[in-house]
Every structure is written in structure tokens, then in C-alpha cells.
Amino acid sequence: MKTPMIRYCIFLMLMFVLSGRLIAQDIYIDLNKPRQTVDGAGFCHEGDRQNGNYYIISTAIQQMLDNHMSLFRDMFPNKTFEPSKGSFNYTDERVVNSFKRLKTMQDRGIKTILGIWDVPNWMVSNPSAGSNRKINNFDDFANFITAYLVYGKNNYGLKVDYVDVNETKTSGVNIALTAQEYITLIQKCQALFTANGIQTKMNIGSVLLWDIQYSKDIYNAVRNLSVAGNPSWHTYRGGSTTGREPISYWEGWGAWQQTLDRNLWGTETDYDAYYWENGDRLTWQGVEEMAVMYYRNYYVARMSTSAGWFWHPEWPSNNVHTAYMNHFEPGGQVVETSQPNADVMTVAYKHTANKKFVIQVVNQAASAHTVTFHGVPANKPLTLIRTSEAGDRYKTIGAYPAAGTDLTVTLQANSFNTFYGDLETTIADSTAAAILFSDCAYSGKAVSLPIGNYTLAQLQALGALNDDVSSVQVQSGYKLTLYADNNFTGTAVTLTGNDDCLANENFNDLASSVKVEKSSSNLAYNRPVFTTSSESADLAGVYAVDANGNTRWSSSYANNQSIVVDLGANYNVNRVRLAWEAAYARDYQIQFSTDNITWTTVREFWGKSSAAADDQTGLSGVARYVKVYCINRATTYGFSLYEFEIYGTAAAALQTAKQVSSNTVSNHFTSQGIKVFPNPVHNQVTVQLTASWQQGSRLELMNSEGKAVITRQLNGASHTLQLSPLPAGLYMLRVTNAGRQAVQKIIKE
């Protein structure tokens, strides 16, 4: 009798293990059931709240802007109003910069909140009583707020969107207001704002997590006033220094939010606010606590707006803020999801107008979880960004293709994961982004691939054998990268059009992994590059513009080095993205020029503290040449970039100018009528020109450092260049004629 019982127990144990670890857990996402809209995601910029600060845009604020901040809360330097009643020092630099910071955000279309914490001592009856500080006169308080808003309006054209009076119910440093006193303050502000033409709203709060009844009482009394804003709250690890508060606190806010006629805001959302001196913030523990808090805020409590506390890019926990700021755009919606267990917590989001879809999911378990998301956009790949205990620091892992409306993935142990993709109609199977053929001339076995990254195992599962691709078809608007080794490593070739025989590229029967992507709008792609130095030929400047994240430019081990990209024509450049290797620039400038002689600095970055990529948006200027001037090194090595990307639109006078790019080394004519062969070359290479290039053309052959090693005036159809004296490596051939130019890469063996 014991043997069957033992077997039965083993069976139950096995089923338990399988149900929790090996069998995919189901997470159902319903895009047709929105929970709440999203108003914005950003930061509470606190600085020195007593004394203000002496800058408008600091490095930290610039990084917030670069991470697509859509909400900015600035703590007003109240103590500069201290000397006596009515003595407002509007010329104090700290006050001036407070106005200018908020106006800068307003001009960028960012929602603004003025936070009020420590009010001047003349306004309270017991200045040293901490949370028991009492307002003497609410007319004074309302005038205090209105005076700032009126001065900002009249002198800076500033319209603050919202005012928060910070934590008036429960706090150790702020004033204490009863619900009725807060109601009185809003009513008095209503009259003063109306009389002075102020359109700012007074938020109902900001309170801590457990103060929900306080907020309800105020909301019920003022909800019909035009000045009444949104109920707002703060969560610091549940508003506690002892651990997470019961989930019921969040559930109470979520239930209340569904009865409101407006959204619920989180104007200080942070685990680090109470734990900024605790070492946990620098570990996975900080990431986990922040991710759980966001899940409870956005999903359980149905919060619509988040504002973090401080900006600390070196803290792993800050990656959770970054994920929401980058991906939860105003106008989108949080949608329904199921939660399979206590370890895996999911928030899903869609933005119909922007055709965007996001899944934020944390796995708190010390072991991996395989999950299946049901209800994702059909057949669409989702890109994963992950922060984990294993060492990922907001790292892009790769794209995961969905099978129909299901996506099955394994979540790494102790990881916070952001999956994002678009809601556009996917490519039908009959019109795949790329097709691989086992033989030349588009014959033999064919395998169709939608957008995605395919390892060897994934290719084999689709029927593509290792080292068995001989020709490819690439649909217009897409890019195919073939790698000689598994996991997107080894020699690679990138194609944006059909290739009837990969022998032409010296890549026949070599592919072991593949990436299929939309073609980049990156203006720098395969453009000529000039550098002040390169560490070696295989770390030359051209490798920073090849759209290959496995190659890079690296300078000599010295400060004050530059890399310049020639776009070939003038563009209105609005964005530069720099993907740094571990040897990054601590201080650098981005400069524009139209003639490669006179340069204008359009963005400076000082005190960079990590190798994280910099996405410098909001740039403005016309440039044909874009330079990154690397001033001071962060390491003992040089400066190193995996990718130098440039984005913008053609300048008005040059709308018809054609960009020239060569995606791969090729024996074929370029679109400009230049033919180069053989390529690769041992001794001499022949350049053939079509008729339009045969008179008055100029040829330059540049080495990996951007220096011209051969220059020649061209007249006639065919020209031979003797390369035998040159060292092996990659060279760039450029032919110019009457404002046109053509560029080809040449490999010297």
C-alpha cells in the first residue's frame, strides 16, 4: 500500500513543479477593456526645497528630458520669501530660475506642477512644531500662492498647470491642514485666480497613501469649483518606513478612482524617497520594490500620472522610472490583464493614436517563470528591455515574435521587463519582410520571416538549415542582417534589397542567425566619417555608423577627440543618439556645421556617470556635418561608440537632395552609376563611371581615420587604382561631381 501512495505524492510534487516553472503560466490581456487613461509620467524635481537652486536645466533635468518626460513637478524655493509678510524677493536667482525652469517645460509641452512644502515662518503660528505647524491666516496663504502665479504670468508668460500643497495631512516637516482648512484654501484660491486671470488648478492633496478619507472629504466639497484639480497622493514603498503596506490601501484608492469624474495622480511616486540612504536602492531589491510599487499604483490603484522623486541614473531602481517615462505616453490607456500568481505582476498599456503597445512585468521569484501573454497584437514582434539581479541595467535584449496573438517567453529570475511593439497591421505571411532561399537565383527551399531576431534554433524550427542560405529577398522598407555565427555574432552582412546570390558578398552558405528590422531613418547610416584618431583599423570611425551593435569606433587613449559624420547635404537635425561602449565620454559636446569649418555647439553634456546610451532629443539646427567632441574620458581608455545615429529632415533648400549610402560591400552598380571591382581587392581596383560622371568628377579614397590616401580628377569611363602599397583594412571611396556624391566601401585584403 505504501508504494502507490509514494508514487502519488511524487506525482503531486511533480505537477506542482511543472505548474509553477515548466508549464507556461497564462496572462490574459484585453486591449478592449481600458482601466484608466494616462496623463503623463515624469519627475518631482526637489533639489534644495528650502533654498531653491541656481540652475535652469541641470544634467539631471536634461536626462529626464532625454527620457521623454511628460510631467515636471518643481518644488518652489519658499524660504526666499521669508524675511517678512509680503516681502517677496523676485530677483533672487533661485526664484528666477524656478520661473525659468517651469517656463522651459511649458514651452516643451510638458505638464507642470508647482509643489509647495515649507511655507515661510511668518505664515504659521508655531514654526518649529513640525507636522503641527498651523497656518495663521488662509487669506495670506492664498495670496502667497497667487502672487507667485501672477508674477510668473506677467513677467515670464508662465502658466503653471497645477499646484500641490505637499502632504498636509501626515508629514514630519510640513504644515498641518484639516480637510476643512484645505477646502477653505481652495475656495479662496478660486476667487483670487479668477480675479487675476489665472487658469492654474489646485490639486486635492498631495497626501500619503493612507489618507484617502481626507482626500474624499475635500473632493466632495470642491469638485464643482473650476479651480479644483486632481486628487493626488504619494507612495514611498507604500508610504511606510517598515515595509509594504497592505494591498487593501491600493485597492481602496482604485475603487474610489472608478467613482471619480477625473483621474487620480501620483505626484511623488518612489521607493527611494524613504530609502535614499539605504544600500538596497543600488541592488535588485530596489528595482523589485520600485516595480511592485508601480504595479500597485498603475494597476491596482488605477493611477494616471507618476512623478518620481529624484533623478539618479546610476541607481538600478531608477530604471523602472525610466521604463514608464519612456513608454507610458499621455493619451494612452492602461488595459486589463490577469495576474497568475504573487511573483509575476503585469501592467499592460496601449496608445491607439500612436499605434503603440507595452507590457511591464516584474518576476520577483528567485527562479525563472515561463509565461504566455494572450491577447498581444497578432504576429507582431515585441522588443524586450530588462533590468535584473543578473546584472542587466536597462538592457535591450532582443525582439520576440508572437505566434498569432500569443507570446510565450521565459522571464529571468528577479527581473523587471518591458516589452514594447506597435499596433499596426502585421505583414501577412505571403508578404514577409524577408525570404531566405537555400539556392542562388531565389530557388530551393524558401523560409519567410516577419520582423524579428532569429537564433539558429529558431531558424531551424522554421525549416532553415545552418549555413544554407544562398539568396534572399528583402521587401522595401526593411533590413536583413545575416550573421555567420549563432546569437547574432561573427561576420555579418546587411541588405536592404534583394540579392540573387550571396556569393557576391562572400557570404554564401554562412548564415547561422538573422535579424529582420524596419529600415532605419538614421541619416548617419554608412555615411563618410572623419575622426581625430582610431585605436586600430578594426575600431575605425566607419564602425560607428554601420548599424551593427557589435562593432564600434574607439579613439586613442587621450582626451579631446572627435568623430564627424558627413550627411552629404544639409538637414534640420533634431536628434542624436550615442550608444557608448564602456569607455564613454564623461564630458562632451554635440556640434553642427554646414561647411566643416565653422562649428556651433547645440548641446553640452557634463558629468556623465554611466555608459548608458544618450538619446539627445529636442536639438535644433541645420547641419551637413555633425560632430561629437569628446572632451574628458570617464576611463583610462579612449572614447568608444557602438553607434552614432543622427535624425532629422531635409533642409528646405535641399528637399530633393539624395542621400547616398552603401549597405554592403558589393560588386554592383550603386544608384548613382558607380561600379567598383573586384571587392575585396588585393592589388588594384577598377572604378567604372556612367556617362553623367565621366567629366569633372573628383575621387577620394579615405582610410579608417578619414584621411585621404588617394585623390584624383576623373575624366573618362574607367580608372584603375593601385592599392598594393596600402595596408589591409576598410577604405571609403567617394566620388563627387557638381554637388552629387557616391560612396562605396572597399576592403583591402
PyMOL commands that set and color helices and strands:
alter all, ss='L'
color gray80, all
select helices_A, chain A and resi 2-22+59-66+78-81+93-107+121-123+130-132+138-156+179-195+212-222+247-257+272-275+279-282+284-300+318-327+429-431+456-462+502-505+537-539+541-544+652-654+691-693
alter helices_A, ss='H'
color red, helices_A
select strands_A, chain A and resi 25-37+40-45+71-75+111-116+162-165+201-208+228-235+264-269+303-308+333-337+344-351+356-363+369-374+381-388+395-401+406-411+415-422+434-439+443-449+452-454+471-474+478-485+489-495+513-518+529-531+553-554+561-580+585-593+600-605+614-617+622-633+640-650+674-677+684-689+697-702+708-714+718-722+729-737+740-748
alter strands_A, ss='S'
color yellow, strands_A
deselect
rebuild
show_as cartoon
